[in-house]
Amino acid sequence: MTTKTLDKVLTILHHESKNWHVPIVTLVAERSGDPFQILISTLLSLRTKDEVTTQASRRLFKQADTPEKMLKLHESTIQKLIFPVGFYKRKAANILKVCRILLNDYQGFVPDDLDQLLQLPGVGRKTANLVITLGFGKPGICVDTHVHRITNRFGYVKTRYPDETEIVLRKILPANWWILINDILVAFGQGICKPVSPFCSRCKVSEYCERIGVDKSR
């Protein structure tokens, strides 16, 4: 798939995405615009379904929506509030560690620098890029499993890992799609372009897709 074709595909999918489920972190960004809540919600969302993350985030932020308030909670309390997100015990510990660092090193604010974000416990490139793009509106490309899988399935990139996909996309993806591509392809991947047996018969861009790695579709 060429960049010109991808531009057409993303334009179509962006229009269609209005009818799809909105990723939880995007909802948090739209509701609060708070980099701290975006950071914590993203940490909770890792390996967890959106509906579980949504409820866990609401329970947690109702009790503590700033680093200062979060540090007043006992780790066991945070565990109970965020259960049953995946790895909830580890995430509770990391949330407290992150809050201490934010207060000690950044006056309680979330840094808007990618390298500084990557130094925080539990924060990988996906989380850091989501905070950069949704929390601060700065250029960045968030590549999760959906973005990685679908851009390879399209034949736009040929990569083995999400971090590698991000590096390649930074070189070839037009800047106007950097922030949007994650929301578009996450929603597309959850509803239509499934990892196994995607709904190609329902897909509005199937004619452009090279279907790399697709053995069976619906």
C-alpha positions in Angstrom: 0.0 0.0 0.0 1.3 3.4 -1.0 1.1 6.5 1.2 -1.4 8.0 -1.2 -3.6 5.0 -0.8 -3.2 5.0 3.0 -4.3 8.6 3.0 -7.5 7.6 1.2 -8.0 4.6 3.5 -7.6 6.7 6.7 -9.9 9.4 5.4 -12.6 6.8 4.8 -12.0 5.1 8.2 -11.9 8.4 10.0 -15.4 9.2 8.7 -16.6 5.7 9.6 -15.1 5.8 13.1 -17.9 8.2 14.3 -20.1 5.1 14.4 -17.6 3.0 16.4 -16.6 2.5 20.0 -14.3 5.3 21.2 -11.1 4.1 23.0 -11.3 4.8 26.8 -8.2 6.9 26.9 -9.6 9.2 24.2 -12.8 9.6 26.2 -10.7 10.5 29.3 -8.8 13.1 27.2 -12.1 14.5 25.8 -13.7 14.7 29.2 -10.9 16.0 31.3 -8.0 17.1 29.0 -5.8 16.2 32.1 -2.4 14.7 31.2 -2.3 13.0 34.7 -5.7 11.2 34.1 -4.6 10.3 30.6 -1.4 8.8 31.9 -3.0 6.8 34.7 -5.9 5.6 32.4 -3.4 4.4 29.9 -1.4 2.5 32.5 -4.7 0.8 33.6 -5.7 0.0 30.0 -2.6 -2.1 29.3 -3.8 -5.7 28.6 -7.3 -4.8 29.8 -10.6 -4.5 28.0 -11.9 -0.9 27.5 -15.1 -1.5 29.5 -13.1 -2.7 32.5 -10.7 0.2 32.2 -13.6 2.7 32.0 -15.1 1.5 35.3 -11.8 1.2 37.1 -10.7 4.7 36.0 -14.0 6.2 37.2 -13.7 4.6 40.6 -10.1 5.6 41.0 -10.5 9.2 39.9 -13.6 9.7 42.1 -11.2 9.0 45.0 -8.1 10.7 43.7 -7.6 12.7 40.5 -4.2 14.3 41.3 -0.8 12.9 42.3 -1.2 14.5 45.8 -4.6 12.8 46.4 -3.4 9.5 45.0 -0.5 9.3 47.5 -3.0 9.6 50.3 -4.5 6.2 49.3 -3.0 3.0 50.6 -1.8 0.6 47.9 -4.4 -2.0 48.9 -7.1 0.6 48.4 -5.9 1.4 44.9 -5.9 -2.4 44.2 -9.5 -2.7 45.2 -10.5 0.4 43.2 -8.9 -0.8 39.9 -9.7 -4.5 40.2 -10.2 -6.5 37.9 -7.8 -4.7 35.4 -5.0 -6.9 34.3 -2.0 -7.0 36.7 -3.9 -4.8 39.1 -1.4 -5.3 42.0 1.6 -4.3 39.9 -0.3 -1.3 38.4 -1.3 -0.1 41.8 2.3 -0.1 42.9 3.4 1.6 39.7 0.7 4.3 40.1 2.1 5.2 43.5 5.7 5.2 42.2 4.7 7.5 39.3 2.9 9.9 41.6 5.9 10.2 43.9 8.2 10.9 41.0 5.8 13.5 39.6 5.7 15.3 43.0 9.5 15.0 43.7 10.8 15.8 40.2 8.1 17.7 38.3 6.2 19.7 40.9 3.3 17.4 40.5 2.9 17.9 36.8 3.2 15.3 34.0 6.2 16.0 31.8 5.5 16.6 28.1 8.8 15.1 27.0 8.9 11.6 25.5 12.2 10.6 27.1 11.2 11.8 30.5 7.9 9.9 30.3 9.7 6.7 29.4 11.6 6.9 32.7 8.4 6.5 34.7 7.5 3.1 36.1 5.3 1.0 33.8 5.4 3.6 31.0 6.4 2.3 27.5 6.3 4.0 24.2 2.6 3.5 23.6 1.7 5.1 26.9 4.2 7.9 26.5 3.0 8.8 23.0 -0.7 8.8 24.1 0.2 11.3 26.9 2.2 13.4 24.4 -0.6 13.4 21.8 -3.8 13.4 23.8 -2.5 15.2 26.9 -0.5 17.9 25.3 -1.5 17.9 21.6 2.1 17.5 20.5 3.2 15.4 17.5 3.6 11.7 18.2 2.5 8.3 16.9 1.0 5.9 19.3 1.5 2.3 18.1 -0.4 -0.4 20.0 -1.2 -3.9 18.8 -4.0 -2.7 16.5 -1.9 -0.1 14.7 1.0 -2.5 14.4 -1.2 -5.4 13.1 -3.3 -3.3 10.7 -0.6 -1.3 9.1 1.2 -4.6 8.4 -2.0 -6.2 7.2 -2.5 -3.3 4.8 1.0 -3.8 3.4 2.0 -0.3 4.3 4.8 -1.4 6.6 6.7 -4.7 7.1 7.7 -4.8 10.7 7.9 -7.4 13.5 7.3 -5.3 16.6 5.2 -2.2 17.6 8.2 -0.1 18.5 9.7 -0.9 15.1 6.4 0.1 13.4 6.5 3.5 15.2 9.9 4.2 14.0 9.0 3.4 10.4 5.7 5.3 10.5 7.6 8.4 11.8 9.5 8.3 8.5 6.7 7.7 6.1 3.3 8.6 7.6 2.1 12.1 6.7 2.1 14.4 9.8 -1.6 15.1 9.7 -2.3 11.5 10.6 0.2 11.1 13.4 -2.2 11.8 16.3 -5.3 10.4 14.7 -4.0 7.0 13.4 -4.2 5.4 16.9 -7.9 6.3 17.6 -8.9 5.3 14.0 -7.1 2.0 13.9 -7.9 0.9 17.5 -11.6 1.4 16.9 -11.3 -0.3 13.5 -9.3 -3.2 14.9 -11.8 -3.7 17.8 -14.9 -3.7 15.6 -14.0 -4.8 12.1 -10.3 -5.7 11.5 -10.1 -8.4 14.1 -6.8 -10.2 14.8 -8.3 -13.5 13.7 -11.0 -13.8 11.0 -11.6 -10.1 10.3 -14.9 -8.9 9.0 -13.6 -8.1 5.4 -17.2 -8.3 4.1 -18.2 -5.3 6.2 -15.0 -3.4 5.6 -15.3 -0.1 3.7 -11.6 -0.2 2.7 -11.2 -3.9 1.8 -10.5 -3.1 -1.9 -7.3 -1.3 -0.9 -6.1 -3.8 1.7 -3.4 -6.4 0.8 -4.6 -8.7 3.6 -1.1 -9.7 4.6 -1.3 -12.6 7.0 -5.1 -13.1 6.7 -5.9 -16.7 6.2 -9.6 -16.6 7.0 -12.1 -13.7 7.0 -15.8 -13.2 7.4 
